[in-house]
């Protein structure tokens, strides 16, 4: 059973909130706020439901956009590392 426990620990996904908080602490005020005037974002936000899919390379600012929106709206997020 110890081997099973070790394997489960090894397979456990990292907690994305740790990286999110660390990134947000490094953010410059105003970063990512451009999205609030983006036409696609405005259309999505005014819709009654829907998913806004944001993808990009590592370090391109997705987390900062998520943080900016979290200050003005309710969000659910999923981070997929590929």
C-alpha positions as CSV (number, residue, x, y, z in Angstrom):
1,X,0.0,0.0,0.0
2,X,2.9,2.3,0.5
3,X,3.7,2.1,-3.2
4,X,0.1,3.0,-4.1
5,X,0.3,6.0,-1.8
6,X,3.6,7.1,-3.4
7,X,2.1,6.7,-6.9
8,X,-0.9,8.7,-6.0
9,X,1.3,11.5,-4.6
10,X,3.3,11.5,-7.8
11,X,0.2,11.7,-10.0
12,X,-1.4,14.5,-8.0
13,X,-1.9,17.6,-10.1
14,X,-0.3,20.8,-8.7
15,X,-2.5,23.4,-7.1
16,X,-2.9,26.1,-9.7
17,X,-3.9,28.7,-7.1
18,X,-0.3,28.8,-5.8
19,X,1.0,30.0,-9.2
20,X,-2.0,32.3,-9.6
21,X,-1.4,34.1,-6.3
22,X,2.4,34.3,-7.0
23,X,1.8,35.8,-10.4
24,X,-0.7,38.3,-9.2
25,X,1.7,39.5,-6.5
26,X,4.1,40.5,-9.4
27,X,1.5,42.2,-11.5
28,X,1.8,45.9,-12.4
29,X,-1.4,47.8,-11.7
30,X,-3.5,48.2,-14.9
31,X,-2.0,45.1,-16.5
32,X,-4.6,43.1,-18.5
33,X,-7.3,45.8,-18.3
34,X,-7.3,46.3,-22.0
35,X,-9.5,43.2,-22.3
36,X,-12.5,45.2,-20.9
37,X,-12.7,47.2,-24.1
38,X,-12.1,44.3,-26.5
39,X,-15.2,43.7,-28.6
40,X,-15.2,39.9,-28.2
41,X,-14.8,40.2,-24.5
42,X,-17.6,42.8,-24.3
43,X,-19.9,40.5,-26.4
44,X,-19.1,37.5,-24.1
45,X,-19.7,39.5,-20.9
46,X,-23.0,40.9,-22.1
47,X,-24.3,37.4,-23.0
48,X,-26.4,35.5,-20.5
49,X,-24.1,32.5,-20.6
50,X,-21.1,31.2,-22.4
51,X,-17.5,30.3,-22.2
52,X,-14.6,32.7,-22.9
53,X,-11.7,30.6,-24.1
54,X,-8.3,32.3,-23.7
55,X,-5.2,30.4,-24.9
56,X,-1.7,31.4,-25.4
57,X,1.9,30.5,-24.9
58,X,3.5,30.2,-21.4
59,X,4.2,33.7,-20.2
60,X,1.9,35.5,-22.6
61,X,-0.4,37.0,-19.9
62,X,-3.3,34.6,-19.5
63,X,-3.0,34.6,-15.7
64,X,-3.0,38.4,-15.6
65,X,-6.1,38.6,-17.7
66,X,-7.8,36.2,-15.3
67,X,-6.7,38.3,-12.4
68,X,-8.0,41.5,-14.0
69,X,-11.4,40.0,-14.6
70,X,-11.6,38.4,-11.2
71,X,-11.6,41.9,-9.7
72,X,-14.8,42.8,-11.5
73,X,-16.7,39.6,-12.2
74,X,-17.3,36.1,-10.9
75,X,-15.1,33.5,-12.6
76,X,-14.5,29.8,-12.8
77,X,-11.2,28.8,-14.4
78,X,-9.4,25.7,-15.5
79,X,-5.8,25.6,-16.4
80,X,-4.6,22.9,-18.7
81,X,-0.9,22.4,-19.1
82,X,0.1,20.8,-22.3
